[in-house]
Amino acid sequence: MSFPDKKPHPDLFKKYNIQGPRYTSYPTVPYWSENPTPEKWLETIAQAQDEGAAKGVGAAIYIHIPFCESLCTYCGCNTRISRNHAVGMPYVETVLKEWALYQTRLKELSGNRTRITEIHLGGGTPTFLSPQELGTLLKGILDHVEVTTDFEFSVEADPRVTKREHLSVLREVGFKRLSLGIQDFDPTVQNVVHRIQSEEQVHEVTQTARELGYTSVNYDLIYGLPFQTQQSIHQTVDAVCRLRPDRIAFYGYASSCR
Ligand code: SF4
């Protein structure tokens, strides 16, 4: 791969070379203006549900799976590090209990059934759960809701622990978008950030996803990690180009998950 000789305009550096909020919610947390009570929170969701029903749109829900087998040193996510996979099913059961509470209260507050357009599974590492646990979780979420025809389900995955069976069970309930944490392929960088994964592992998960019918595979990359150099970044970008993801998110150190 070759890079253009053109230097970016200094005004662009000035504009974008600033710290920004994490973009995991919109509006991002610094712009939240209220600290709602639980009741106000439920009323707001019920109202949004009714407004969505009137416009024919469904809700987007995010489900957090906090577990990871080991800690990446750049991690800024809410994680629980464990190699004990017995924690998975109790967590799934707890999420489903919370979901049932929402469903009960929303039925009282809203005249409409919950409609879902998007599900996002993130973490942590969603594929820390076994394929069976993922299946139980999603069946429990989807059982009593209506899914709109334009639905879009996505999952974040760690290539080191994601197997064909995980992708298959997700695909069966409609997942088509996969996002893989890559960050950097340089062995020195991987060693220092405690995240060692090969190009082959990433290739295999990407290929498997495509075989199963996933239509969008995203790679997350980070700049600004310790021991990264321009050359190591060029090499990582070359490897990414060989693997041909559909989308790349390339963002600054201190704002990443997976
Ligand atoms: S970066 Fe991702 S895989 Fe690594 S510890 Fe954090 S959540 Fe887990």
Residues whose N, C-alpha, C, O or C-beta is under 5 A from the ligand:
A	BS01	SF4	C68 S70 L71 C72 C75 C77 T79 G123 G124 S256 C257 R258
